[in-house]
Amino acid sequence: MTPIQRRVAAMLAASVSIAMVCVNVWVTAQLQQPSYTPLPFAPEDVAGTAFPVLGVLLVFQRPRLVIGWLLCLGGLFSALNSLTANLVLLNAIRKWAVAPEAIWTVAGVSWRLTILFLAVLLPLLYPDGRLPSPRWRPLLWGSAAVLAADVLVTDFMSLPGREGTSPLRFLLDMLTNTVMLLAFASLAARFRGAGPEERRQILWPLVAIATVILPWVFGNPVWWLASFTIPLVPIAITFSVLRYHLYGIDTLITRALVGAGLVGVIGGVYVAVGTASSLFLSDVDRIGGLIAALCAGAFFHPIRRVLQRGADRLLYGSKGDPVALAAELGRRLQRTDPAGGLAAALEVLRDGLAVTGTGVRFSGGRPKDATAGTLEEVARDIRLVWHGEPVGRLLIGPPGARHLPATHNERVIAALTPYVADAAHAVRLVGALQRSRERIVTTREEERRRLRRDLHDGLGQSLSGMAMSINMARHSLRVSPETAERMLGELRSGMDSVTSDIRHLVYGLRPPALDELGLAGAVAEMAGPGVTVEVRGEPTGLPAAIEVAAYRIAQEALTNTRKHAGATTVRLSLERGEDSLSIRVHDDGVGVPAEHRSGIGLASMRERAAELGGTCMITTPPEGGTMVEAVLPVNLNVEI
């Protein structure tokens, strides 16, 4: 059949079903009002309308999917069953010349076909139209055989003189109930091995079916309520096939569980307290009712919290409240060092999302990536930012095999991502501090080696040569004064070279301008005429390490501005605070790209500030350009 022919056939089946329902409503009006329902129609009439209509919608949207056809045919035979059963009753009143056995046979066959399509095939083939596995094929054929045998035995028993076969009828009824239970058990087996999306598809109709089963369990006094809940089943099936990913079934389940639990527990508390108070306060009815209401209200919030926690743990495997997760993470962070805080944050996030694993991939490859759980597959990749500075990427794995993907995932991620970013930044700081200390030790030893080599090979050799020249000039002074004069002149030139070498060594240790002009003057001289220098406070009396670090950071920032920024104006400011010294270099250039990797110059500025317990941030302000801001403490307590 072509898709158009399928749609036409589905519409024809739905039209016939609705027509039979309308006829059945007229037939029901001719009969005596049944005792089990106050409505002018039966639940089977609702099924004969709702299932085919929504089945047609599924056939139109997914013509090749068998689920829509099962809804159409199941609703059609449900309407036929209800109509034929009522026609038998009407025939008993009107005495039509129609054999009631034939009509009753049609009713029995249509009822077994309704069971086959809606209670056996639909759960077995839902949601993709295929069996969960080939192991379920015997159930498919066995259910068809049981229902066929039930029809034959029922029709045979309806004949006169065949009442003795009732044990066989009872056995077939038990087998019919068994195959229906096994068919619904296939949904549980499919749910266990399904992925997150298919689990949502299975849960929607299960919740709707529960609303039909409850009136059926209680029986005649409330069975008529199923007329209002039966349409929820095809609605849930259609919704789960077409639009299941738009809404969270887990939120509906948790709220239903919490609401039902509250009604049951609070009602029980109210009844219990009211009963007890009636025994002791029989003469004061109002006080007893007030006491019962107060006790029920006092138990409301504690019970709600317990039920909510239990429902969340049932669905998600951990607490579903982001506030509770944040509180738990805060407690863990207080008990761990900065290096272990990231592992604790990732573990709490993994439990809160009920995923296979979480991890952080640091930008630049340092430090090593951190992981909690198993992260073979990445379902989410979130950028981590700490105060405008990219820290790395948060990697989240797929949901675990036993848990439903929670609709509160976004709330949990939004609540815990800042903690993860802080912990990741702390790990980076710890790693940077360790590398900085190692680099300080290495640099110090290298500097000592360089000084030793320069003093020994350069200055030492030059002074030794000058001493030899002095001795030779003394011997030549009496014999050849001209030679002595020439040697003393060369000695004078050598002393100038030695002085230059000493000045170079000294400058490498500390810029002389700092001692000659102070920090403000040295920075102004180094900046040159094209840079606006602003000084607030008195940057005097600072530790030598602070002066050198501030000078070098400003020097490196200006060098980068001249090389890369393409700026027209540059402002450099020094601000002396009570406990800190701030250095800001702001230009109106091209700014720093978002994915820019720090080079040696930018890293050296951050390391110089970190060595002294300060900070250095390179950002792009809203007005554009680049801002280098370093804050250095002025009160150092350094142990070497």
C-alpha positions as CSV (number, residue, x, y, z in Angstrom):
1,M,0.0,0.0,0.0
2,T,1.1,3.5,-0.7
3,P,1.2,6.1,2.0
4,I,-1.9,7.7,0.7
5,Q,-3.8,4.4,0.7
6,R,-2.6,3.8,4.3
7,R,-4.0,7.1,5.3
8,V,-7.3,6.6,3.6
9,A,-7.7,3.1,5.2
10,A,-6.9,4.5,8.6
11,M,-9.5,7.3,8.2
12,L,-12.1,4.8,7.0
13,A,-11.5,2.6,10.1
14,A,-11.7,5.6,12.4
15,S,-14.9,6.8,10.7
16,V,-16.5,3.4,11.0
17,S,-15.5,3.2,14.7
18,I,-16.9,6.7,15.5
19,A,-20.1,5.8,13.6
20,M,-20.5,2.6,15.7
21,V,-19.9,4.6,18.9
22,C,-22.7,7.1,17.9
23,V,-25.1,4.2,17.2
24,N,-24.1,2.6,20.5
25,V,-24.9,5.8,22.4
26,W,-28.4,5.7,20.9
27,V,-28.7,2.0,21.8
28,T,-27.6,2.6,25.3
29,A,-30.2,5.3,25.7
30,Q,-32.9,2.7,24.9
31,L,-31.7,0.4,27.7
32,Q,-32.0,0.8,31.4
33,Q,-29.2,2.9,32.9
34,P,-26.5,0.6,34.1
35,S,-25.6,0.7,37.8
36,Y,-21.9,0.9,37.4
37,T,-21.8,4.3,35.6
38,P,-23.9,7.5,35.7
39,L,-22.7,8.4,32.2
40,P,-24.7,7.8,29.0
41,F,-21.7,5.9,27.5
42,A,-19.3,3.2,28.6
43,P,-15.4,3.3,28.8
44,E,-15.4,1.0,25.7
45,D,-17.2,3.8,23.7
46,V,-14.4,6.3,24.8
47,A,-11.8,3.8,23.7
48,G,-13.6,3.3,20.3
49,T,-13.3,7.1,19.7
50,A,-10.0,8.1,21.2
51,F,-7.8,5.2,20.0
52,P,-8.8,5.4,16.3
53,V,-8.6,9.2,16.1
54,L,-5.1,9.3,17.6
55,G,-4.2,6.3,15.6
56,V,-5.1,8.1,12.4
57,L,-2.8,11.0,13.5
58,L,0.1,8.5,14.0
59,V,-0.6,6.9,10.6
60,F,-0.6,10.4,8.9
61,Q,2.7,11.3,10.6
62,R,4.4,7.9,10.5
63,P,2.6,5.7,7.8
64,R,5.0,2.8,8.1
65,L,4.9,2.6,11.9
66,V,2.6,-0.3,13.0
67,I,1.7,1.5,16.3
68,G,-0.9,3.8,14.6
69,W,-2.6,0.8,13.0
70,L,-2.8,-1.0,16.3
71,L,-4.5,2.0,17.8
72,C,-7.0,2.2,14.9
73,L,-7.9,-1.5,14.9
74,G,-8.0,-1.8,18.6
75,G,-10.4,1.1,18.9
76,L,-12.5,-0.2,16.0
77,F,-13.0,-3.6,17.6
78,S,-13.6,-2.0,21.0
79,A,-16.5,0.0,19.5
80,L,-17.8,-3.1,17.8
81,N,-17.7,-5.1,21.0
82,S,-19.6,-2.4,23.0
83,L,-22.2,-2.0,20.2
84,T,-22.9,-5.7,19.7
85,A,-23.1,-6.4,23.4
86,N,-25.7,-3.7,23.8
87,L,-27.6,-4.9,20.7
88,V,-27.9,-8.3,22.4
89,L,-29.5,-6.6,25.4
90,L,-31.8,-4.5,23.3
91,N,-32.8,-7.5,21.3
92,A,-33.9,-9.2,24.5
93,I,-36.3,-6.2,25.1
94,R,-37.5,-5.6,21.5
95,K,-37.6,-9.3,20.5
96,W,-36.1,-8.7,17.0
97,A,-36.0,-11.6,14.6
98,V,-32.3,-11.8,15.0
99,A,-30.3,-14.7,16.4
100,P,-28.7,-13.4,19.6
101,E,-26.0,-16.1,19.4
102,A,-24.6,-14.7,16.2
103,I,-24.4,-11.1,17.6
104,W,-22.9,-12.4,20.8
105,T,-20.3,-14.3,18.9
106,V,-19.3,-11.1,17.1
107,A,-19.1,-9.4,20.5
108,G,-16.8,-12.2,21.8
109,V,-14.6,-12.2,18.8
110,S,-14.3,-8.4,18.7
111,W,-13.4,-8.4,22.4
112,R,-10.6,-10.9,21.9
113,L,-9.3,-8.9,19.0
114,T,-9.4,-5.8,21.1
115,I,-7.3,-7.6,23.7
116,L,-4.9,-8.9,21.0
117,F,-4.3,-5.4,19.4
118,L,-4.3,-3.2,22.5
119,A,-3.2,-5.5,25.4
120,V,-0.8,-7.8,23.6
121,L,0.6,-6.5,20.3
122,L,0.7,-2.8,21.4
123,P,3.0,-3.4,24.5
124,L,5.1,-6.0,22.6
125,L,5.8,-3.8,19.6
126,Y,5.8,-0.4,21.2
127,P,7.5,2.1,20.5
128,D,9.3,1.2,17.2
129,G,7.0,-1.5,15.9
130,R,9.5,-4.4,16.5
131,L,9.8,-7.0,19.2
132,P,12.3,-6.4,22.0
133,S,14.1,-9.5,20.8
134,P,13.4,-12.8,18.9
135,R,12.8,-14.5,22.3
136,W,9.4,-12.8,22.5
137,R,8.1,-14.5,19.2
138,P,6.6,-17.5,21.0
139,L,4.6,-15.2,23.2
140,L,3.2,-13.4,20.1
141,W,2.0,-16.7,18.5
142,G,1.0,-18.2,21.8
143,S,-1.3,-15.2,22.7
144,A,-3.0,-15.5,19.3
145,A,-3.6,-19.2,19.9
146,V,-4.9,-18.7,23.4
147,L,-7.4,-15.9,22.2
148,A,-8.5,-18.1,19.3
149,A,-9.1,-21.0,21.6
150,D,-11.0,-18.8,24.0
151,V,-13.3,-17.7,21.2
152,L,-14.0,-21.3,20.2
153,V,-14.6,-22.5,23.7
154,T,-16.8,-19.5,24.6
155,D,-19.0,-19.9,21.6
156,F,-19.1,-23.7,22.2
157,M,-20.1,-23.2,25.8
158,S,-22.9,-20.7,24.8
159,L,-24.8,-23.6,23.3
160,P,-27.3,-25.4,25.4
161,G,-26.1,-28.3,27.5
162,R,-22.4,-27.3,27.5
163,E,-22.1,-25.7,31.0
164,G,-19.8,-28.5,32.2
165,T,-16.8,-27.1,30.4
166,S,-16.4,-24.1,32.8
167,P,-13.0,-25.3,34.1
168,L,-11.6,-25.0,30.6
169,R,-13.1,-21.6,30.3
170,F,-11.5,-20.6,33.6
171,L,-8.1,-22.0,32.4
172,L,-8.3,-19.9,29.2
173,D,-9.2,-16.8,31.1
174,M,-6.1,-17.4,33.3
175,L,-3.9,-17.9,30.2
176,T,-5.3,-14.7,28.6
177,N,-4.4,-12.7,31.7
178,T,-1.0,-14.3,31.7
179,V,-0.2,-13.4,28.1
180,M,-1.3,-9.8,28.8
181,L,1.0,-9.6,31.9
182,L,3.9,-11.0,29.9
183,A,3.2,-8.5,27.1
184,F,3.5,-5.7,29.6
185,A,6.5,-7.3,31.1
186,S,8.2,-6.9,27.7
187,L,8.0,-3.2,28.2
188,A,10.0,-3.6,31.5
189,A,12.6,-5.7,29.6
190,R,12.8,-3.1,26.8
191,F,13.1,-0.3,29.4
192,R,16.0,-2.0,31.1
193,G,18.1,-2.2,27.9
194,A,16.9,1.0,26.3
195,G,18.6,4.3,25.8
196,P,17.6,7.6,27.4
197,E,15.2,8.6,24.6
198,E,13.4,5.3,24.4
199,R,13.0,5.2,28.2
200,R,11.1,8.4,28.0
201,Q,8.9,7.0,25.2
202,I,8.1,4.0,27.4
203,L,7.4,5.9,30.6
204,W,4.7,8.2,29.1
205,P,2.2,5.5,28.2
206,L,3.0,3.6,31.4
207,V,1.9,6.6,33.5
208,A,-1.3,6.9,31.4
209,I,-2.1,3.1,31.7
210,A,-1.8,3.4,35.5
211,T,-4.7,5.9,35.5
212,V,-6.8,3.3,33.8
213,I,-5.7,0.3,35.9
214,L,-6.5,2.0,39.2
215,P,-10.3,2.3,38.5
216,W,-10.3,-1.2,37.1
217,V,-8.7,-2.6,40.3
218,F,-11.4,-0.9,42.5
219,G,-14.1,-2.3,40.3
220,N,-17.7,-1.2,39.7
221,P,-18.1,1.7,42.2
222,V,-15.4,3.7,40.4
223,W,-14.9,1.9,37.1
224,W,-16.8,4.5,35.2
225,L,-14.0,7.0,35.9
226,A,-11.9,5.1,33.4
227,S,-14.1,6.9,30.7
228,F,-12.1,10.0,31.5
229,T,-8.6,8.4,31.8
230,I,-8.7,6.0,28.8
231,P,-8.0,8.8,26.3
232,L,-4.8,9.5,28.2
233,V,-3.3,6.2,26.9
234,P,-3.5,7.0,23.1
235,I,-2.6,10.6,23.8
236,A,0.5,9.5,25.7
237,I,1.4,7.0,23.0
238,T,1.0,9.6,20.2
239,F,2.9,12.2,22.2
240,S,5.8,9.9,23.1
241,V,6.2,8.8,19.5
242,L,6.1,12.3,18.0
243,R,7.1,14.8,20.7
244,Y,8.5,12.9,23.7
245,H,11.7,15.0,23.9
246,L,9.8,18.3,24.5
247,Y,8.7,17.6,28.1
248,G,10.0,15.7,31.1
249,I,8.1,12.6,32.1
250,D,10.3,12.3,35.2
251,T,9.1,15.6,36.5
252,L,5.5,14.4,36.1
253,I,6.3,11.2,37.9
254,T,8.1,12.8,40.9
255,R,5.3,15.3,41.4
256,A,2.6,12.6,41.2
257,L,4.5,10.4,43.7
258,V,5.0,13.3,46.1
259,G,1.4,14.5,45.7
260,A,0.0,11.0,46.2
261,G,2.3,10.4,49.2
262,L,1.3,13.7,50.8
263,V,-2.4,13.0,50.4
264,G,-2.1,9.5,51.9
265,V,0.2,10.4,54.8
266,I,-1.4,13.7,55.7
267,G,-4.9,12.2,55.4
268,G,-3.8,9.3,57.7
269,V,-2.3,11.8,60.2
270,Y,-5.5,13.8,60.2
271,V,-7.8,10.8,60.6
272,A,-5.5,9.4,63.4
273,V,-5.3,12.6,65.3
274,G,-9.0,13.3,64.8
275,T,-9.9,9.8,66.1
276,A,-7.6,10.1,69.1
277,S,-8.9,13.6,70.0
278,S,-12.5,12.3,69.8
279,L,-11.8,9.8,72.5
280,F,-10.4,12.5,74.9
281,L,-12.2,15.6,73.7
282,S,-15.6,14.2,72.8
283,D,-17.4,17.2,74.2
284,V,-15.2,19.8,72.3
285,D,-15.5,18.8,68.6
286,R,-14.0,22.1,67.3
287,I,-10.8,21.8,69.4
288,G,-10.4,18.2,68.2
289,G,-10.6,19.2,64.5
290,L,-8.2,22.1,65.1
291,I,-5.7,19.8,66.7
292,A,-6.0,17.3,63.8
293,A,-5.5,20.1,61.2
294,L,-2.5,21.5,63.1
295,C,-0.8,18.1,63.4
296,A,-1.4,17.4,59.7
297,G,0.1,20.8,58.8
298,A,3.1,20.3,61.0
299,F,3.9,17.0,59.2
300,F,3.4,18.5,55.7
301,H,6.9,20.0,54.9
302,P,9.0,17.3,56.5
303,I,7.1,14.6,54.8
304,R,7.2,16.5,51.4
305,R,11.0,16.7,51.7
306,V,11.4,13.0,52.5
307,L,9.0,12.0,49.6
308,Q,10.7,14.4,47.2
309,R,14.2,13.0,48.1
310,G,12.9,9.4,47.7
311,A,11.3,10.1,44.4
312,D,14.4,11.8,43.0
313,R,16.6,9.0,44.2
314,L,14.2,6.5,42.6
315,L,14.5,8.2,39.2
316,Y,17.9,9.8,39.2
317,G,20.0,7.7,41.6
318,S,20.9,10.7,43.7
319,K,19.4,13.9,45.2
320,G,17.6,15.8,42.5
321,D,17.7,19.1,44.3
322,P,20.5,21.4,43.0
323,V,20.5,23.3,46.3
324,A,21.1,20.0,48.2
325,L,23.9,19.1,45.7
326,A,25.5,22.5,46.1
327,A,25.4,22.1,49.9
328,E,26.9,18.7,49.7
329,L,29.6,20.0,47.4
330,G,30.4,22.8,49.8
331,R,30.8,20.3,52.6
332,R,33.2,18.2,50.5
333,L,35.2,21.2,49.5
334,Q,35.7,22.2,53.1
335,R,37.2,18.8,53.9
336,T,39.6,18.7,50.9
337,D,42.6,20.6,49.8
338,P,42.5,22.8,46.7
339,A,44.0,20.1,44.5
340,G,41.3,17.6,45.5
341,G,38.4,20.0,45.3
342,L,38.0,19.4,41.5
343,A,37.6,15.6,42.0
344,A,35.0,16.2,44.7
345,A,33.1,18.6,42.4
346,L,33.1,16.2,39.5
347,E,32.0,13.3,41.7
348,V,29.0,15.3,43.1
349,L,28.1,16.5,39.5
350,R,28.3,12.9,38.3
351,D,26.0,11.7,41.0
352,G,23.6,14.6,40.6
353,L,23.2,14.0,36.9
354,A,23.3,10.2,37.2
355,V,25.7,10.0,34.2
356,T,28.5,7.5,33.5
357,G,31.2,10.1,34.1
358,T,32.3,13.7,34.2
359,G,35.6,15.4,33.5
360,V,37.5,18.6,32.9
361,R,39.8,19.2,30.0
362,F,42.1,22.1,30.7
363,S,43.1,24.6,28.1
364,G,46.7,24.3,27.0
365,G,46.9,20.7,28.2
366,R,48.0,21.8,31.7
367,P,47.4,20.3,34.2
368,K,46.3,16.8,33.3
369,D,42.6,16.2,32.6
370,A,40.5,15.3,35.6
371,T,37.8,12.6,35.4
372,A,35.2,11.1,37.7
373,G,33.7,7.8,36.6
374,T,34.0,6.5,33.0
375,L,34.0,9.0,30.2
376,E,34.2,6.9,27.1
377,E,31.5,9.0,25.4
378,V,30.9,12.8,25.8
379,A,27.3,13.9,25.7
380,R,27.8,17.5,26.7
381,D,30.7,19.9,26.3
382,I,30.5,23.1,28.4
383,R,32.9,26.0,28.4
384,L,34.3,26.8,31.9
385,V,35.0,30.5,32.6
386,W,36.4,31.9,35.9
387,H,36.0,35.7,36.2
388,G,36.1,36.1,32.4
389,E,39.2,33.9,32.0
390,P,38.7,30.6,30.1
391,V,39.7,27.7,32.3
392,G,38.8,24.6,30.3
393,R,35.9,22.4,29.1
394,L,33.5,20.5,31.3
395,L,32.8,17.1,29.8
396,I,29.6,15.2,30.7
397,G,29.0,11.6,29.8
398,P,25.7,9.9,28.8
399,P,23.1,8.9,31.5
400,G,23.8,5.7,33.4
401,A,22.2,2.4,32.4
402,R,19.8,2.3,35.3
403,H,18.8,5.9,35.5
404,L,16.4,8.2,33.6
405,P,17.9,11.3,32.1
406,A,16.6,14.0,34.4
407,T,14.8,17.1,33.3
408,H,16.5,18.9,36.1
409,N,19.9,18.4,34.4
410,E,20.0,22.0,33.2
411,R,19.3,23.3,36.8
412,V,22.0,21.0,38.2
413,I,24.5,22.0,35.6
414,A,23.7,25.7,36.1
415,A,24.1,25.3,39.9
416,L,27.3,23.3,40.0
417,T,29.2,24.6,37.0
418,P,30.5,27.7,38.9
419,Y,31.8,25.4,41.6
420,V,33.5,23.2,39.0
421,A,35.1,26.3,37.4
422,D,36.3,27.6,40.8
423,A,37.8,24.1,41.6
424,A,39.4,23.9,38.1
425,H,40.9,27.3,38.5
426,A,42.2,26.3,41.9
427,V,43.9,23.3,40.4
428,R,45.4,25.4,37.7
429,L,46.7,27.8,40.4
430,V,48.2,25.0,42.4
431,G,49.8,23.6,39.3
432,A,51.1,27.0,38.2
433,L,52.4,27.6,41.7
434,Q,54.3,24.4,41.7
435,R,55.7,25.0,38.3
436,S,56.6,28.6,39.3
437,R,58.4,27.4,42.4
438,E,60.3,24.8,40.3
439,R,61.1,27.6,37.8
440,I,62.3,29.9,40.5
441,V,64.7,27.4,41.8
442,T,65.9,26.5,38.3
443,T,66.2,30.1,37.3
444,R,68.0,31.0,40.5
445,E,70.6,28.2,40.0
446,E,70.9,29.1,36.3
447,E,71.5,32.8,37.3
448,R,74.1,31.8,39.8
449,R,75.8,29.7,37.1
450,R,75.7,32.6,34.6
451,L,77.1,35.0,37.2
452,R,79.9,32.6,38.1
453,R,80.7,32.1,34.4
454,D,80.6,35.8,33.6
455,L,82.7,36.7,36.7
456,H,85.2,33.9,36.1
457,D,85.5,33.9,32.3
458,G,84.9,37.6,31.7
459,L,85.6,39.9,34.6
460,G,88.1,37.6,36.3
461,Q,90.1,37.1,33.1
462,S,90.0,40.8,32.4
463,L,91.3,41.7,35.9
464,S,94.0,39.1,35.6
465,G,95.1,40.5,32.3
466,M,95.1,44.0,33.7
467,A,97.3,42.9,36.6
468,M,99.8,41.4,34.2
469,S,99.7,44.6,32.1
470,I,100.5,46.7,35.2
471,N,103.5,44.5,36.1
472,M,104.8,44.7,32.5
473,A,104.3,48.5,32.5
474,R,106.3,48.8,35.8
475,H,109.3,46.9,34.2
476,S,109.1,48.9,31.0
477,L,108.9,52.2,32.8
478,R,112.7,52.5,33.3
479,V,113.8,50.8,30.1
480,S,111.2,52.2,27.6
481,P,108.9,54.9,28.9
482,E,107.1,55.0,25.5
483,T,106.2,51.3,25.8
484,A,105.0,51.8,29.3
485,E,102.8,54.7,28.2
486,R,101.2,52.6,25.5
487,M,100.5,49.8,27.9
488,L,98.9,52.1,30.4
489,G,96.7,53.5,27.7
490,E,95.5,50.0,26.8
491,L,95.0,49.3,30.5
492,R,92.7,52.3,30.7
493,S,90.6,51.1,27.8
494,G,90.4,47.6,29.4
495,M,89.1,49.2,32.6
496,D,86.3,50.9,30.6
497,S,85.3,47.5,29.2
498,V,85.3,46.0,32.7
499,T,83.2,48.8,34.0
500,S,80.7,48.2,31.1
501,D,80.6,44.5,32.0
502,I,79.9,45.2,35.6
503,R,77.1,47.6,34.7
504,H,75.6,44.9,32.5
505,L,75.7,42.4,35.3
506,V,74.1,44.9,37.7
507,Y,71.4,45.8,35.3
508,G,70.5,42.1,34.9
509,L,69.9,41.9,38.6
510,R,68.0,45.1,39.0
511,P,67.3,48.1,36.7
512,P,69.5,51.0,37.9
513,A,66.8,53.4,37.0
514,L,64.8,52.1,40.0
515,D,67.5,53.3,42.4
516,E,68.2,56.5,40.5
517,L,64.6,57.7,39.7
518,G,62.3,55.5,41.8
519,L,59.6,53.3,40.5
520,A,57.4,56.1,39.1
521,G,60.3,57.8,37.4
522,A,61.8,54.6,36.0
523,V,58.4,53.5,34.6
524,A,57.9,57.0,33.0
525,E,61.3,56.9,31.5
526,M,60.8,53.4,30.2
527,A,57.3,54.2,28.8
528,G,58.5,57.1,26.6
529,P,56.6,60.1,25.2
530,G,53.8,58.2,23.5
531,V,52.3,56.7,26.7
532,T,50.2,58.5,29.3
533,V,51.5,57.7,32.7
534,E,49.3,58.3,35.8
535,V,50.6,57.8,39.4
536,R,48.2,57.8,42.3
537,G,49.5,57.5,45.8
538,E,53.2,57.3,46.7
539,P,54.9,54.3,45.2
540,T,57.9,54.7,47.4
541,G,59.4,52.6,50.2
542,L,58.3,49.4,48.4
543,P,60.2,46.1,48.8
544,A,62.8,45.6,46.1
545,A,61.0,42.5,44.7
546,I,57.8,44.5,44.3
547,E,59.5,47.3,42.4
548,V,61.3,44.9,40.0
549,A,58.2,42.9,39.4
550,A,56.1,46.0,38.7
551,Y,58.7,47.5,36.4
552,R,59.1,44.2,34.4
553,I,55.3,43.7,34.1
554,A,54.8,47.2,32.8
555,Q,57.8,46.8,30.5
556,E,56.4,43.5,29.1
557,A,52.9,44.9,28.7
558,L,54.1,48.0,26.8
559,T,56.3,45.8,24.6
560,N,53.3,43.6,23.7
561,T,51.2,46.7,23.0
562,R,53.8,48.1,20.6
563,K,54.2,44.8,18.8
564,H,50.7,43.4,18.5
565,A,48.0,45.9,19.6
566,G,48.1,48.5,16.8
567,A,46.9,51.0,19.4
568,T,46.8,54.8,19.0
569,T,46.6,55.6,22.7
570,V,48.1,53.8,25.7
571,R,47.6,54.6,29.4
572,L,49.8,53.3,32.1
573,S,48.8,53.9,35.7
574,L,50.4,53.1,39.1
575,E,48.2,53.1,42.2
576,R,49.6,52.6,45.7
577,G,47.0,51.3,48.1
578,E,47.2,50.5,51.7
579,D,48.1,46.9,51.1
580,S,48.7,46.6,47.4
581,L,50.2,48.2,44.3
582,S,48.2,48.1,41.1
583,I,49.7,48.4,37.6
584,R,47.3,48.9,34.7
585,V,48.2,49.2,31.0
586,H,45.2,49.9,28.8
587,D,45.3,50.5,25.1
588,D,42.7,51.0,22.4
589,G,44.0,48.3,20.0
590,V,42.6,45.1,18.6
591,G,42.2,43.3,21.9
592,V,42.8,39.7,22.9
593,P,41.1,37.0,20.8
594,A,38.7,34.7,22.8
595,E,40.8,31.5,22.0
596,H,44.2,33.2,22.2
597,R,46.9,31.0,23.8
598,S,49.2,32.8,26.2
599,G,52.7,33.2,25.0
600,I,55.9,33.5,27.0
601,G,55.4,37.2,27.7
602,L,51.9,36.9,29.0
603,A,52.9,33.8,31.1
604,S,55.9,35.6,32.5
605,M,53.7,38.5,33.7
606,R,51.3,36.1,35.5
607,E,54.2,34.2,37.0
608,R,56.0,37.3,38.3
609,A,52.7,38.4,40.0
610,A,52.0,34.8,41.4
611,E,55.5,34.5,42.8
612,L,54.8,37.4,45.1
613,G,51.2,36.3,46.0
614,G,49.6,38.7,43.5
615,T,47.4,38.4,40.4
616,C,47.7,39.5,36.8
617,M,44.8,39.5,34.4
618,I,44.7,40.2,30.7
619,T,41.2,41.0,29.5
620,T,39.3,42.9,26.8
621,P,37.2,45.7,28.4
622,P,33.7,46.5,27.0
623,E,35.1,49.6,25.4
624,G,37.6,47.6,23.5
625,G,41.4,47.2,23.5
626,T,43.4,45.3,26.0
627,M,43.7,45.7,29.7
628,V,46.7,44.3,31.7
629,E,46.0,44.7,35.4
630,A,48.4,43.4,38.0
631,V,47.9,43.6,41.7
632,L,50.9,43.1,44.0
633,P,50.9,42.9,47.8
634,V,53.2,45.6,49.3
635,N,53.6,43.8,52.7
636,L,55.7,40.7,51.9
637,N,56.4,37.9,54.3
638,V,58.7,35.7,52.3
639,E,60.8,32.9,53.6
640,I,63.6,31.8,51.4
